[in-house]
Amino acid sequence: MLFRLLLIGFLFLGQNVFAVAVEDLFEVEIIAKSQSREHRNAAIKEAMRIVLGRVMAGQNIFQDPVVQSALADAPRYVQQYQYALVPMAAGEADSSRLMRVLFDETALLELMKTSKLGIWNEIRPEMLVWLVVEQRGGRSLYRQGRSPEMDKALSAAAKRKGLPLLLPLMDLQDQQNISVKAVLSAHSEQLLKASERYDTPAVLAARVVHKKNCWLADWTLYFDQKISQWSSPCGTLFETMLNGMQGAYDKLSDFYVVKVGALEQGEVTLKIMGIKSIDDMTRVSDYLEGLSGIN
């Protein structure tokens, strides 16, 4: 697709950006209340909302007529679905099943092209995340692997929005260059300086607070030489992480989005630098030929 090629060129032109191809953007795991047709279709509709929320960009996307049309006919765009063979864990109804839904990417994107919304494809830059966690009267920098609950919630929220995250190593260099105070300060110089080694275009910092029965957070995104801030109200840890990822998605997708309807189909010339051997050329050719809609 032409928009995919243009976005690849935009991401890599004139900057050293850690971009990755995010997998499974059109696949969702969701809980169906039962295997009845009614509950299956309700789960498929909710799964499509998640998919559209991670590939579409714009104001009030679920008010868009094309999106509403897709949601109303969601089962039509299902390529495959499958239930887990065992009931859900305690807390869910005995008839509930985890359901995997895979949507037809080509058919869904063809429909979305008729919308006025933009599409953010799977080539996305990594975002560096610094978290200060407040609980049990103390503050500490989040380290991956130290809190399974936090690991799971952050990973699930990032996957829900299709955002590739990069977490700091918290090695000796990070420990010397960063502190809780630097992450929370209104003066971001030290934080951004410590982030330079990771070479990501976006840096997300947050103060995540555990109250008695809920979590809340304050978020700051440093991106495109701008600072954006928002807060998460008290909720579950996943809801709090998802609110943070949603805020980041809104800002990043607004920058990287492509309005497909505004592009003319046809030929495009790419200038690819760094080709030093036949093997390099073969890898580039194989990659481009592997993109759907490319001749």
RAVEN-V639301 format. One record per backbone hydrogen bond with DSSP energy under -0.5 kcal/mol. NH is the residue of the N-H (numbers start at 1). CO is the residue of the C=O. Records with the same first field share a line. If there is no record, write none. Layout:
BEGIN
NH=CO, CO
END
This chain:
BEGIN
5=1
6=2
7=3
8=4
9=5
10=6
11=7
12=8
13=9
14=12
15=12
17=15
18=199
19=17
20=124
22=20, 122
27=24
28=101
30=99
32=30, 97
40=36
41=37
42=38
43=39
44=40
45=41
46=42
47=43
48=44
49=45
50=46
51=47
52=48
53=49
54=50, 51
55=51, 52
56=52
57=118
61=58
63=60
64=61
68=64
69=65
70=66
71=67
72=68
73=69
74=71
76=73
77=74
78=75
79=102
80=102
82=100
84=98
88=96
92=89
96=93
97=32
99=30
100=82
101=28, 99
102=80
103=26, 101
104=77
105=103
108=104
109=105
110=106
111=107
112=108
113=109
114=111
115=112
118=57
119=258
120=55
121=119
124=20, 122
126=18
127=164
128=202
129=166
130=204
132=206
133=131, 140
134=132, 208
135=133, 138
138=135
140=133
142=131
146=143
151=147
152=148
153=149
154=150
155=151
156=152
157=153
158=154
159=155
160=156
161=157
162=158, 159
163=158
164=162
165=163
166=127
168=129
175=171
176=172
177=173
178=174
183=179
184=180
185=181
188=186
192=188
193=189
194=190
195=191
196=192, 193
198=195
199=195, 196
202=126
203=222
204=128
205=220
206=130
207=218
208=132, 206
209=207, 216
210=134
211=209, 214
215=235
216=209
217=232
218=207
219=230
220=205
221=228
222=203, 220
223=221, 226
224=201
226=223
228=221
230=219
232=217
235=215
240=236
241=237
242=238
243=239
244=240
245=241
246=242
247=243
248=244
249=245
250=246
251=247
252=248
253=249
254=250
255=251, 252
256=252
257=253
258=119
260=258
262=259
263=260
270=268
272=270
273=271
276=274
281=277
282=278
283=279
284=280
285=281
286=282
287=283
288=284
289=285
290=286
291=288
294=291
END
